[in-house]
Amino acid sequence: MAETVSEKKVIVSSEPSPFSEKIAERKTIVYETRIDPTVIKVTAERLKTQLFARFGFMKPRPEEIRLVSIDKHYVPYMVLSGRYVIDYYRKCIYKVKVDRKVLEIILLNHRFKPSQPSDPYEQDHNMIQLVGEERLMNDIKASLLLNRYGEEVPPNSLPSAPSERNYKKILKEYGVKEITQDEDLKIIRSKIFNRPKDVSRVIKELLEISERAIIYTPRFRVRYKNLRTGEEKTIEFDGVTAERIHDTRSPAHFLEKLA
C-alpha cells in the first residue's frame, strides 16, 4: 500500500523584526611622532641607573649601564560610543487583598474567585491574582576610551596629535598587528547590550554604535644592559609627549583578553 504524503505549507511572517542595528564605519588614525629619538635617548640616560636599582637606593654606576637599542612601535586605543534601547513587555502577577466575605469579583468582564493566602500571617483576608503584562523601556548609553588591553582609561591618558596621512604605510612599516573589525564591536556590545531576562515580547530593540575609531600612538622602547650582571631592562616613552610609560605589558595580552 502506498503511503500518502501530505504537503505542509510554510508560513512566513510578514511582520518586520523588532530588532535593528546601526553600526558606524570604523576610522583608523595613526598619530604623528612628535618627539625625536635623540630626545628620548637623552631622557632615558638620566633614568637608566634607576632601572637596575636595588632596594630603591643601591644604584649601579652609569658607566656599567650600556644602551642596547631604541625601538619605535605603536599601541592602539579604541574610541567607542553606542546606545542600546529596548521597549518590551514582561509578564506580571498582581496580588490584591479582598474581604474574606467576598465570594466573587468581576473586573473588566472577568470573574475572579478569591482564595486564602498561603502565608499564615495574612489569614485575615482573601486574595485574587491579576495576571498581565508590564511595559518597560531600557536606554543604555556608553562612551568608552579603551587601552590595548580592553580596559577603560581616562581621556587624559591619550595625548592629542596630528594624524599621519598615509597611515597604512606606517602600520605596515612597523609591523603593527591591527585590531580586527569585530574586536571593538565585541567590547562595546558587552558593555551596553543587556537584554532583560524577563522579556515576554519586544516592541522595539535597537543597538546603535555611533562612533568607532582606533588610534595608534607611537612609543619608544629603550633597552639597557647591566655590564656587570648581564641583566637587561627596558624603559618606554610616549612618542608624542616624551612622558615615561610605566605599563610595559606585551601588546599580545590585549588580543588574549578579547578572545
N, C-alpha and C positions, 0 to 999 in steps of 0.2 A: 504494500500500500504506500502510495506516495505521500510524503509529508507536506502539508500545506504551510507555506511560509507567508506570513502577513507582513506587508510593508509598514514601517513606522515612520511617521512624519517627523522631521526635525524642526522644532520650533525655535526660531532665532528672535530674541527680543530686540525690538527696535528702539528701546529706551536707551538714551546715552548713559555712559558710565558717570557716576557722581565724582570720580577721581580725575583730577587733571594735574599736569606737571608742567612747569615752565622753568627751563634751565638756561641761564645766560651762557654765552660763549666765553671760554676762558682766555684771559690775556696772560702773556708771558713777558716779564720785564727783567732786564739784566742791568743792574746798576753799573755806572762807570766807576773805575778805580780812581779815587781822588788823591791817594797817598803814594808817593814814590817809594819803591823798595829800599832806597838808601835811608830814608827817614825811619822806616821800620827797623832796619839794621841798627841804626844809632840808638833807637829806643830800646831795642832788645839787649844791646850791650850793657845798658845801665841796670838791667834786671837779671842778667844771666847768672850771677852768683846766688841770687835768691832761689833759683830753681833747684840748686843742689845743697841748700842749707839744711843742716841737721839740728833738730830741736828748736828751730826758729831763729837761731843766732850763730851757730857754728857754720860759717860760710867758707868755701874754698877760695884760694887766691884767684884773681881774674885771669892770670896767665895759664891757670890749669884748665880753664874752660875754653873750648875751641868751637867756633861756628862750623856746623856740618852742612847746612843747607837752608835756603829760604824758598819756600814753595807757595805759589798762589793757587787758591781754589775758590769755589763758590758754594754757598749754602742757601737753601731755599726757605722762604717764608710764604705762608698761604694767607691770603686775604679773602674772607668769605662772608657773605651776607645772605640771609634767607628767611623764609617765613613758612609756617605750616598752619593751615586753617582747616578745621573740621567742624561741620554743622551736622549734628546727629541726634538720634533718639536712643534712649536706653529704657529698658523695662523697669517698672517700679510697682511697689505694693504699698498702699496707704492703709494703715490700720486706724479705724475710727471707733471711739468708745460710744456705746449707746446704753440706754437704760435697760436694766435686767428684765423689765416687764415687757419690753418691745419684742413682738414675735416676728415682724416682717417690716422691711423698709423698701420703698420704691424710690429710686433715683434715676433720672434720665431714662425712664421706661424700662429699667432693670430692677428685678426683685432680689433682695438680699435677706438672708436669714441669719440673724446674729448667732454667735457661738460663744461659749465660755472660754476666756483666756487660759492658756496653759500655765501662766505664772500664778502661783498661789497668792501672791501679794496683790493681784489685780482681780480678785474674785468678786469685788463689789459692783462690777459692771460686765456687760457683754460687749462683743466687738464684731464689726464687719470689716472685710478686706476689700479694698478697691484696687483692682489690677489695671494698670495703664502704662503710659509711656511719658517720659520727660524729654524735652528738647533742650540741648545744650550746645554751646559753641566754644571751642578752644582756639586761641590765636597765639601762636608761639613765634617769637622773632629772635634772631640772633645775628650779631656782627662779631666775627672772630678774626683774630690775628694769631696764627699758629706758627711755632718754630718747626724745624726739620724733624722733630720727634712727635709732632702732632699735639704738642702741649700749648695751651693758651699763654700768651706773653703780653706784657703791657705795651702800648703803642710806642713808648719812647725807647724800646729795645731795638726797634728797626729805624735806622737813620734815613734821611731823605737824600737823594742824589739824582742827577740826570740819568737817563737810561741810554744804553748802547743802541745805536741804530741797527747794526747787523748782529742781533743777539744770537742768532742761530750759529754764526761763525764762532762766536766767543764760547758758547757751550760746547761745541764740537772740539775746539782747540784745547780746552782744558778737561775734556773727557767727563763733563758733568752728566751724571745719571739723572735724567729729568723725571719729575713726578708724573705718573701716567694719568690719563684723562679721568679715570674713575676714582683715584685715591682721595682727592679732595672732596668729591661728592660723598664718598663713604663717611667721611668725618662730619660734614655738615648735616647729613641725614641722621647720623647717630645722635647729634645734639638737639635737633628740633623735631624729627619725625617720630612722634609718640602717639600712636593711635590708642585710645582708651580701650581697656579690656571689656567694658560693659556695653559696647556698641550693639544695638539691635538692628538699626538701619541708618544709612548715611544719606543726608540730603545733599551735601556738598563737601568735597575734600580737595584741598589744593596744597601742593608743595611747590614753592617758588624759590629758586636760587637766583637772586638778582645781581650778585657780584661774585666773580671768580677771578682771582689773579694770583699768579705765582711769581714772587720776586726773588731773584737770585742776587745775593750781595757778595762782594769779593772779600776774601780773607787771606791773610798771610800767616803761614805756619813756619816758625823758625825753630830749627833743631840744633841743639848743642850737645857736646860730648865732654864729659869729665875725663881728662887725660890720665889722671891718677887712678881712678877706679874703673874707667871704661863705661860708666853709666851714661845713657843718653836720655835727654828730656826735651820736650817741645814747649813752645810758648806761642800763642795765637793772637793776632791783631786784626781789627776791623780795617778793611781796605778803603773805607770811606772816611772814618773818623780817626783812625790810628789808635783807638782805645783797645786795651787788652781784653781778650775774651777768655773768661775763666772756664767756660763749659767746652771741653775738648773731646766730648764723646764722638764715637765714629758715626759718620752720616748713615752708615748701613743700619744703625739702630732705628733710624726713622722708618725705614722700609719694613723692618721687623714688626714695629708697632702697628702698622697699617694692615699687615697680613691677617 
